[in-house]
Amino acid sequence: MSLTFASFYRFLLLNNLEELQSNLLNLCHNQKIKGTILIAQEGINANIVGEKESINIVISQIKKELNCLDLQIKYAIVYSLPFERMKVKIKPEIITFGIPEANPNKQVGTYIKPKDWNNLISQPDVKLVDTRNEYEYEIGTFKGAENPHIDSFKEFNDYLENNLNPEKDQKVALFCTGGIRCEKVTSLMLSKGFKEVYHLEGGILKYLEEVPPEESLWEGECFVFDERIAVKHGLEKGSYQLCPETGNPILIS
């Protein structure tokens, strides 16, 4: 039986987190949804799975609860439950970065739609940077993208301090899987004096969904945090599985 996997995040100011936690947990339990939802004062980050109708009910109620009708959802079809239970956690951040200056509710870089991304990153004065981890970069990235050589997103600020300069790097384009990491990074960069900072709206996944392979500047596959492990253009399941010893993606022979 197929199930619907829904992932989304949104930076927005949230209050009464304990009440929201209880409401979301009850909502998901009532619809037999499994997964993880992180909430913080800065926003929400969710990965949930269940029957399609139940997912639609939960998404609709979350939009009303947050007063956020334009919430962008990424959907995928899966054939087994990637989660054993439902968790709603209150966190300091919806993605751990640990730098207060990185506040997407205050400022973020310029969003670039997938259809316009190729034109931007093909410009010779634009520096293209992958904000993801080493193992993610190794299985696929955009042509010409710089590898920050990090093992954790928390390390990206060190890369930024040592490799990018607001005086020299006047146009910087960044990307990540779904967009959430770039919102943090571009906010931080603006606070450090960078002027022209761009990021791929909807992330790599939206690009692979919308841009035809023959027009694509993406090379390889994209790691995803569900049972598919990696996806190709059109979000088709890729050619990787997780190594049982390291937990890193390895190519299926």
Number of C-alpha atoms within 10 A of each C-alpha: 6 13 17 21 25 20 20 20 22 22 20 16 12 14 13 9 15 12 10 18 19 12 14 19 19 14 18 23 13 11 16 15 23 22 21 19 22 20 27 22 17 19 22 22 18 18 21 25 27 24 15 16 12 18 23 15 13 20 20 14 15 18 13 11 13 16 10 13 13 8 15 12 15 15 16 15 14 17 12 13 19 16 16 8 13 20 20 20 17 17 16 15 18 22 20 13 18 13 13 9 16 21 18 21 15 10 17 22 25 15 17 17 16 20 15 12 20 18 9 17 23 14 11 8 12 17 20 23 21 22 26 24 18 15 15 22 23 15 18 17 24 19 14 15 18 15 18 20 17 17 13 13 16 13 15 20 17 11 14 14 11 9 10 16 14 16 10 8 16 16 20 23 24 25 26 25 22 20 23 21 21 28 26 24 28 26 21 23 25 18 15 14 12 21 16 17 24 24 26 27 22 23 21 23 24 21 26 21 16 16 19 13 14 6 9 17 18 21 14 19 25 26 27 17 11 14 15 21 19 25 20 20 22 15 18 14 16 19 18 20 17 16 11 9 6 8 9 14 20 16 12 9 5
